[in-house]
Amino acid sequence: MAETAARLREFRMPDVGEGLTEAELLTWYVRPGDTVTDGQTVCEIETAKAVVELPIPFDGTVRELRCAAGQTVAVGAVVITVEEPQAAPNPRQSVLVGYGVAPEAAGRRPRIAAGATARRPAPGSVLAKPPVRKLARDLGVDLAALRPSGPDGVITRDEVRAAAGDRSDAVPPRTGPEPPPAPAVDPRETRVPVCGVRRATAAAVTASAFTAPHVTEFVTVDVTRTVKLVRDLRAEPEFAGRRVGPLLLVARALLVAIERHPEINASWDEAAQEIVRKDYVNLGIAAATPRGLLVPTIKDAHTLPLTALADALAELVAAARAGRTTPAALTGGTVTLTNIGVFAVDSGTPILPPGEAAILAVGAIGSRPWVHKKRVTPRQVVTLSLSFDHRLVDGELGSKVLADVAAVLERPHRLIAWR
């Protein structure tokens, strides 16, 4: 933020941290002429980490929206200009939701100006991706005149092309040399811009796959007793109202295995040529969301009793699927758990999140013929897959961790015996 004229202030895109340098502005909640107050949410942005609300750190009247909905905005670029009242309070530093606020603002809830509607695009705002906006400019189409047909109110390429087809002057005359011919477009294909979470995920898994030497080991285990324990826990008064499923006990089994073999809870520091061993476990939980794959973390998961772990797991997954995960929740993971069984998949070879030494994939639990007490009988069986960084974890350590997780799930009373 900087003063450009008397009483006129610029609110700039704050530093979103974590190496991110830009964000896409999704929705405006205000328009020129609206009154805004310190802490009021004025827009919603999407970083490569999460969708977050952006509060303005001073009072005033909106003079100009300097960025359009759908535009990618660099950190430090002016987002909105506001005319302050004569007696303007000292501004506080702008922050991104999820990264904390200035001490004097602690505990303050965002305020909504009179007459404004929370979480609703400002009247007259246009939702369209940057490539669609460029297409509209090239074809001379006014996006504000179009009626979006999508459920989210986003204008598509087809709508722009349809509007251009209705006008004889849609394509402005070109000057200068003719541009090279555009590549042939197959009407059976749809091109989707790579941005936000998808772009960040692609970069992360590519870097991980070609930096850390992956090894994946598998074990198939009888989890009949674990499935029974899940049913028993659901009937316990202390778990009433809590979401209890096999993933909760798999998470606890993984934490027990890490406690027995703490060397796997580490990262590789390439610059210092050091192995960094962690005395804490921030358990990442891979979650499929409408925005793509997110891996929020349960901080200090090793300290939580089973009831608190159940609460943290439920809150984490609900927030991720609702698009409410903060950037802070998406950082700092040490070991990750992914449940591919929800897609009826038996096993896989998961790619390590960057900076982590291990990731455990849980396949689908199903009834299969199994030798139990020297007889073949139907049992509840699951396949576990553990991928690990071979620079940090040798085959012996990886095998011991996977075997311990399997042993706990086969006989879950070891959750207590081994602690």
TADAUR-V935130 format. One record per residue. RES is the residue in one small letter. PHI is phi in whole degrees, -180 to 180 (999 if undefined). PSI is psi as a letter, one per 40 degrees, with the letter a starting at -180 (none if undefined). D_FIRST is the distance of its C-alpha to the first C-alpha in whole Angstrom. Layout:
BEGIN
res=RES phi=PHI psi=PSI d_first=D_FIRST
res=RES phi=PHI psi=PSI d_first=D_FIRST
END
This chain:
BEGIN
res=m phi=999 psi=i d_first=0
res=a phi=-154 psi=i d_first=4
res=e phi=-81 psi=h d_first=7
res=t phi=-110 psi=e d_first=9
res=a phi=-163 psi=i d_first=12
res=a phi=-57 psi=h d_first=14
res=r phi=69 psi=e d_first=13
res=l phi=-105 psi=h d_first=10
res=r phi=-120 psi=i d_first=7
res=e phi=-106 psi=h d_first=5
res=f phi=-104 psi=h d_first=5
res=r phi=-102 psi=i d_first=5
res=m phi=-60 psi=h d_first=9
res=p phi=-72 psi=i d_first=9
res=d phi=-70 psi=h d_first=12
res=v phi=-83 psi=e d_first=15
res=g phi=72 psi=a d_first=17
res=e phi=55 psi=f d_first=21
res=g phi=78 psi=e d_first=21
res=l phi=-87 psi=h d_first=19
res=t phi=-119 psi=e d_first=17
res=e phi=-155 psi=i d_first=16
res=a phi=-150 psi=i d_first=17
res=e phi=-95 psi=h d_first=19
res=l phi=-80 psi=h d_first=18
res=l phi=-88 psi=d d_first=21
res=t phi=-148 psi=h d_first=21
res=w phi=-92 psi=h d_first=19
res=y phi=-106 psi=e d_first=20
res=v phi=-134 psi=i d_first=18
res=r phi=-144 psi=i d_first=19
res=p phi=-54 psi=h d_first=18
res=g phi=99 psi=e d_first=20
res=d phi=-72 psi=i d_first=19
res=t phi=-91 psi=h d_first=18
res=v phi=-122 psi=i d_first=16
res=t phi=-124 psi=i d_first=16
res=d phi=-52 psi=h d_first=14
res=g phi=96 psi=e d_first=15
res=q phi=-75 psi=h d_first=16
res=t phi=-72 psi=h d_first=16
res=v phi=-108 psi=d d_first=15
res=c phi=-160 psi=i d_first=16
res=e phi=-119 psi=h d_first=18
res=i phi=-125 psi=i d_first=18
res=e phi=-123 psi=h d_first=20
res=t phi=-95 psi=a d_first=20
res=a phi=-71 psi=e d_first=23
res=k phi=-101 psi=d d_first=24
res=a phi=-164 psi=i d_first=23
res=v phi=-92 psi=h d_first=22
res=v phi=-137 psi=i d_first=20
res=e phi=-96 psi=i d_first=18
res=l phi=-110 psi=h d_first=14
res=p phi=-90 psi=i d_first=13
res=i phi=-91 psi=i d_first=10
res=p phi=-97 psi=f d_first=10
res=f phi=-157 psi=i d_first=10
res=d phi=-93 psi=i d_first=13
res=g phi=155 psi=a d_first=14
res=t phi=-116 psi=h d_first=15
res=v phi=-64 psi=h d_first=14
res=r phi=-94 psi=d d_first=15
res=e phi=-155 psi=h d_first=14
res=l phi=-91 psi=h d_first=14
res=r phi=-89 psi=e d_first=13
res=c phi=-133 psi=i d_first=15
res=a phi=-92 psi=i d_first=19
res=a phi=-60 psi=h d_first=20
res=g phi=96 psi=e d_first=22
res=q phi=-87 psi=i d_first=20
res=t phi=-88 psi=h d_first=19
res=v phi=-118 psi=h d_first=15
res=a phi=-78 psi=i d_first=14
res=v phi=-59 psi=h d_first=12
res=g phi=95 psi=e d_first=8
res=a phi=-75 psi=i d_first=9
res=v phi=-70 psi=h d_first=8
res=v phi=-100 psi=d d_first=10
res=i phi=-153 psi=i d_first=10
res=t phi=-111 psi=h d_first=9
res=v phi=-131 psi=h d_first=11
res=e phi=-91 psi=h d_first=13
res=e phi=-82 psi=i d_first=13
res=p phi=-67 psi=i d_first=16
res=q phi=-58 psi=d d_first=18
res=a phi=-96 psi=g d_first=18
res=a phi=-83 psi=h d_first=14
res=p phi=-73 psi=i d_first=14
res=n phi=-64 psi=h d_first=12
res=p phi=-72 psi=i d_first=9
res=r phi=-105 psi=i d_first=10
res=q phi=-65 psi=h d_first=8
res=s phi=-73 psi=i d_first=8
res=v phi=-136 psi=i d_first=11
res=l phi=-96 psi=h d_first=14
res=v phi=-54 psi=h d_first=17
res=g phi=104 psi=e d_first=20
res=y phi=-109 psi=e d_first=18
res=g phi=94 psi=i d_first=18
res=v phi=-131 psi=i d_first=16
res=a phi=-62 psi=i d_first=15
res=p phi=-56 psi=d d_first=19
res=e phi=-69 psi=e d_first=19
res=a phi=-102 psi=e d_first=18
res=a phi=-59 psi=h d_first=21
res=g phi=87 psi=e d_first=23
res=r phi=-77 psi=h d_first=21
res=r phi=-92 psi=i d_first=22
res=p phi=-57 psi=h d_first=19
res=r phi=-106 psi=i d_first=20
res=i phi=-108 psi=h d_first=21
res=a phi=-63 psi=i d_first=21
res=a phi=-58 psi=h d_first=25
res=g phi=88 psi=e d_first=26
res=a phi=-85 psi=i d_first=24
res=t phi=-114 psi=h d_first=25
res=a phi=-69 psi=i d_first=24
res=r phi=55 psi=f d_first=24
res=r phi=-137 psi=h d_first=25
res=p phi=-58 psi=i d_first=24
res=a phi=-65 psi=i d_first=23
res=p phi=-57 psi=h d_first=26
res=g phi=88 psi=e d_first=26
res=s phi=-73 psi=i d_first=24
res=v phi=-118 psi=h d_first=25
res=l phi=-101 psi=h d_first=26
res=a phi=-162 psi=i d_first=27
res=k phi=-72 psi=i d_first=26
res=p phi=-52 psi=d d_first=25
res=p phi=-63 psi=d d_first=29
res=v phi=-70 psi=d d_first=30
res=r phi=-64 psi=d d_first=27
res=k phi=-63 psi=d d_first=29
res=l phi=-60 psi=d d_first=32
res=a phi=-63 psi=d d_first=31
res=r phi=-64 psi=d d_first=30
res=d phi=-63 psi=d d_first=33
res=l phi=-94 psi=e d_first=36
res=g phi=70 psi=f d_first=34
res=v phi=-102 psi=h d_first=34
res=d phi=-84 psi=h d_first=31
res=l phi=-62 psi=d d_first=30
res=a phi=-65 psi=e d_first=29
res=a phi=-88 psi=e d_first=33
res=l phi=-93 psi=i d_first=34
res=r phi=-110 psi=h d_first=35
res=p phi=-66 psi=i d_first=34
res=s phi=-102 psi=e d_first=37
res=g phi=-71 psi=i d_first=36
res=p phi=-65 psi=d d_first=35
res=d phi=-98 psi=e d_first=32
res=g phi=74 psi=f d_first=31
res=v phi=-96 psi=h d_first=30
res=i phi=-76 psi=h d_first=31
res=t phi=-107 psi=i d_first=34
res=r phi=-59 psi=d d_first=35
res=d phi=-61 psi=d d_first=38
res=e phi=-68 psi=d d_first=37
res=v phi=-66 psi=d d_first=35
res=r phi=-65 psi=d d_first=39
res=a phi=-63 psi=d d_first=41
res=a phi=-66 psi=d d_first=39
res=a phi=-68 psi=d d_first=39
res=g phi=-68 psi=e d_first=43
res=d phi=-88 psi=e d_first=44
res=r phi=-125 psi=h d_first=43
res=s phi=-77 psi=d d_first=45
res=d phi=-105 psi=f d_first=42
res=a phi=-66 psi=d d_first=39
res=v phi=-98 psi=h d_first=39
res=p phi=-68 psi=i d_first=38
res=p phi=-65 psi=i d_first=40
res=r phi=-96 psi=i d_first=39
res=t phi=-120 psi=i d_first=40
res=g phi=86 psi=a d_first=40
res=p phi=-66 psi=i d_first=42
res=e phi=-68 psi=h d_first=43
res=p phi=-71 psi=i d_first=40
res=p phi=-63 psi=i d_first=42
res=p phi=-62 psi=i d_first=44
res=a phi=-71 psi=i d_first=42
res=p phi=-63 psi=i d_first=43
res=a phi=-61 psi=h d_first=45
res=v phi=-107 psi=h d_first=44
res=d phi=-85 psi=h d_first=46
res=p phi=-62 psi=e d_first=46
res=r phi=-86 psi=e d_first=47
res=e phi=-110 psi=i d_first=44
res=t phi=-127 psi=h d_first=40
res=r phi=-101 psi=h d_first=37
res=v phi=-116 psi=h d_first=34
res=p phi=-59 psi=h d_first=31
res=v phi=-89 psi=h d_first=30
res=c phi=-154 psi=i d_first=27
res=g phi=57 psi=b d_first=25
res=v phi=-63 psi=d d_first=27
res=r phi=-61 psi=d d_first=30
res=r phi=-66 psi=d d_first=29
res=a phi=-64 psi=d d_first=28
res=t phi=-64 psi=d d_first=31
res=a phi=-61 psi=d d_first=33
res=a phi=-65 psi=d d_first=31
res=a phi=-67 psi=d d_first=32
res=v phi=-71 psi=d d_first=35
res=t phi=-66 psi=d d_first=36
res=a phi=-62 psi=d d_first=35
res=s phi=-66 psi=d d_first=37
res=a phi=-63 psi=d d_first=40
res=f phi=-103 psi=e d_first=40
res=t phi=-114 psi=d d_first=39
res=a phi=-93 psi=h d_first=41
res=p phi=-71 psi=h d_first=45
res=h phi=-83 psi=h d_first=45
res=v phi=-129 psi=h d_first=48
res=t phi=-125 psi=h d_first=49
res=e phi=-119 psi=i d_first=52
res=f phi=-127 psi=i d_first=53
res=v phi=-148 psi=h d_first=56
res=t phi=-107 psi=h d_first=57
res=v phi=-137 psi=i d_first=58
res=d phi=-80 psi=h d_first=60
res=v phi=-113 psi=f d_first=57
res=t phi=-58 psi=d d_first=60
res=r phi=-67 psi=d d_first=60
res=t phi=-66 psi=d d_first=56
res=v phi=-61 psi=d d_first=56
res=k phi=-66 psi=d d_first=58
res=l phi=-63 psi=d d_first=56
res=v phi=-58 psi=d d_first=53
res=r phi=-62 psi=d d_first=56
res=d phi=-65 psi=d d_first=57
res=l phi=-64 psi=d d_first=53
res=r phi=-62 psi=d d_first=53
res=a phi=-89 psi=e d_first=55
res=e phi=-78 psi=h d_first=54
res=p phi=-57 psi=d d_first=53
res=e phi=-69 psi=e d_first=50
res=f phi=-104 psi=e d_first=49
res=a phi=-62 psi=h d_first=49
res=g phi=82 psi=e d_first=46
res=r phi=-97 psi=i d_first=45
res=r phi=-86 psi=h d_first=45
res=v phi=-119 psi=h d_first=47
res=g phi=-145 psi=i d_first=48
res=p phi=-57 psi=d d_first=49
res=l phi=-62 psi=d d_first=46
res=l phi=-61 psi=d d_first=45
res=l phi=-74 psi=d d_first=49
res=v phi=-65 psi=d d_first=48
res=a phi=-60 psi=d d_first=44
res=r phi=-64 psi=d d_first=46
res=a phi=-62 psi=d d_first=49
res=l phi=-64 psi=d d_first=46
res=l phi=-65 psi=d d_first=45
res=v phi=-64 psi=d d_first=49
res=a phi=-64 psi=d d_first=49
res=i phi=-67 psi=d d_first=46
res=e phi=-62 psi=d d_first=47
res=r phi=-78 psi=d d_first=51
res=h phi=-134 psi=g d_first=49
res=p phi=-65 psi=e d_first=46
res=e phi=-63 psi=d d_first=46
res=i phi=-78 psi=e d_first=45
res=n phi=-92 psi=g d_first=41
res=a phi=-150 psi=i d_first=40
res=s phi=-140 psi=i d_first=38
res=w phi=-106 psi=h d_first=38
res=d phi=-98 psi=h d_first=36
res=e phi=-66 psi=d d_first=37
res=a phi=-64 psi=d d_first=35
res=a phi=-89 psi=e d_first=37
res=q phi=52 psi=f d_first=40
res=e phi=-135 psi=i d_first=40
res=i phi=-96 psi=h d_first=41
res=v phi=-104 psi=h d_first=38
res=r phi=-93 psi=h d_first=40
res=k phi=-101 psi=h d_first=39
res=d phi=-95 psi=e d_first=40
res=y phi=-142 psi=i d_first=38
res=v phi=-123 psi=h d_first=38
res=n phi=-99 psi=h d_first=35
res=l phi=-84 psi=h d_first=37
res=g phi=-81 psi=i d_first=35
res=i phi=-124 psi=h d_first=37
res=a phi=-69 psi=h d_first=37
res=a phi=-132 psi=h d_first=36
res=a phi=-82 psi=h d_first=36
res=t phi=-130 psi=i d_first=34
res=p phi=-58 psi=d d_first=33
res=r phi=-90 psi=e d_first=30
res=g phi=121 psi=a d_first=32
res=l phi=-78 psi=h d_first=33
res=l phi=-120 psi=i d_first=31
res=v phi=-129 psi=g d_first=32
res=p phi=-72 psi=i d_first=31
res=t phi=-121 psi=i d_first=32
res=i phi=-95 psi=h d_first=34
res=k phi=-70 psi=h d_first=33
res=d phi=51 psi=f d_first=36
res=a phi=-62 psi=d d_first=39
res=h phi=-68 psi=e d_first=41
res=t phi=-93 psi=e d_first=41
res=l phi=-89 psi=h d_first=41
res=p phi=-68 psi=i d_first=45
res=l phi=-61 psi=d d_first=46
res=t phi=-65 psi=d d_first=45
res=a phi=-68 psi=d d_first=41
res=l phi=-65 psi=d d_first=41
res=a phi=-62 psi=d d_first=42
res=d phi=-64 psi=d d_first=40
res=a phi=-63 psi=d d_first=37
res=l phi=-65 psi=d d_first=38
res=a phi=-65 psi=d d_first=38
res=e phi=-66 psi=d d_first=35
res=l phi=-63 psi=d d_first=34
res=v phi=-67 psi=d d_first=35
res=a phi=-64 psi=d d_first=35
res=a phi=-65 psi=d d_first=31
res=a phi=-64 psi=d d_first=31
res=r phi=-71 psi=d d_first=33
res=a phi=-88 psi=e d_first=31
res=g phi=75 psi=f d_first=28
res=r phi=-106 psi=e d_first=26
res=t phi=-69 psi=h d_first=26
res=t phi=-83 psi=i d_first=23
res=p phi=-57 psi=d d_first=22
res=a phi=-62 psi=d d_first=23
res=a phi=-73 psi=e d_first=27
res=l phi=-98 psi=e d_first=27
res=t phi=-123 psi=i d_first=27
res=g phi=84 psi=e d_first=30
res=g phi=-65 psi=i d_first=33
res=t phi=-115 psi=d d_first=36
res=v phi=-143 psi=i d_first=39
res=t phi=-122 psi=i d_first=39
res=l phi=-122 psi=h d_first=41
res=t phi=-128 psi=h d_first=41
res=n phi=-105 psi=g d_first=44
res=i phi=-84 psi=e d_first=45
res=g phi=-65 psi=d d_first=48
res=v phi=-65 psi=e d_first=46
res=f phi=-101 psi=e d_first=47
res=a phi=63 psi=f d_first=51
res=v phi=-103 psi=h d_first=50
res=d phi=-79 psi=d d_first=52
res=s phi=-161 psi=i d_first=51
res=g phi=-164 psi=a d_first=48
res=t phi=-120 psi=g d_first=47
res=p phi=-65 psi=i d_first=43
res=i phi=-91 psi=h d_first=41
res=l phi=-65 psi=h d_first=39
res=p phi=-62 psi=i d_first=35
res=p phi=-54 psi=h d_first=34
res=g phi=88 psi=e d_first=34
res=e phi=-110 psi=i d_first=37
res=a phi=-96 psi=e d_first=41
res=a phi=-154 psi=i d_first=42
res=i phi=-142 psi=h d_first=42
res=l phi=-109 psi=h d_first=45
res=a phi=-105 psi=h d_first=45
res=v phi=-110 psi=h d_first=48
res=g phi=-84 psi=a d_first=50
res=a phi=-72 psi=h d_first=52
res=i phi=-90 psi=h d_first=54
res=g phi=-151 psi=i d_first=57
res=s phi=-80 psi=h d_first=61
res=r phi=-141 psi=i d_first=63
res=p phi=-65 psi=h d_first=67
res=w phi=-148 psi=i d_first=66
res=v phi=-81 psi=h d_first=69
res=h phi=-132 psi=h d_first=69
res=k phi=55 psi=f d_first=72
res=k phi=67 psi=e d_first=74
res=r phi=-131 psi=i d_first=73
res=v phi=-83 psi=h d_first=71
res=t phi=-147 psi=i d_first=70
res=p phi=-67 psi=h d_first=66
res=r phi=-136 psi=i d_first=63
res=q phi=-82 psi=h d_first=60
res=v phi=-128 psi=i d_first=58
res=v phi=-143 psi=i d_first=55
res=t phi=-107 psi=h d_first=54
res=l phi=-106 psi=i d_first=51
res=s phi=-125 psi=h d_first=49
res=l phi=-116 psi=h d_first=48
res=s phi=-99 psi=h d_first=46
res=f phi=-145 psi=i d_first=45
res=d phi=-82 psi=h d_first=43
res=h phi=-71 psi=e d_first=47
res=r phi=-70 psi=d d_first=45
res=l phi=-100 psi=d d_first=45
res=v phi=-125 psi=h d_first=47
res=d phi=-85 psi=i d_first=51
res=g phi=-61 psi=d d_first=53
res=e phi=-65 psi=d d_first=55
res=l phi=-64 psi=d d_first=52
res=g phi=-61 psi=d d_first=50
res=s phi=-67 psi=d d_first=54
res=k phi=-65 psi=d d_first=54
res=v phi=-63 psi=d d_first=51
res=l phi=-65 psi=d d_first=52
res=a phi=-65 psi=d d_first=55
res=d phi=-69 psi=d d_first=54
res=v phi=-59 psi=d d_first=52
res=a phi=-63 psi=d d_first=55
res=a phi=-65 psi=d d_first=57
res=v phi=-66 psi=d d_first=55
res=l phi=-73 psi=d d_first=55
res=e phi=-74 psi=d d_first=58
res=r phi=-133 psi=g d_first=59
res=p phi=-66 psi=e d_first=56
res=h phi=-64 psi=e d_first=58
res=r phi=-69 psi=e d_first=57
res=l phi=-55 psi=d d_first=53
res=i phi=-91 psi=d d_first=55
res=a phi=-63 psi=d d_first=58
res=w phi=-92 psi=e d_first=55
res=r phi=-92 psi=none d_first=53
END
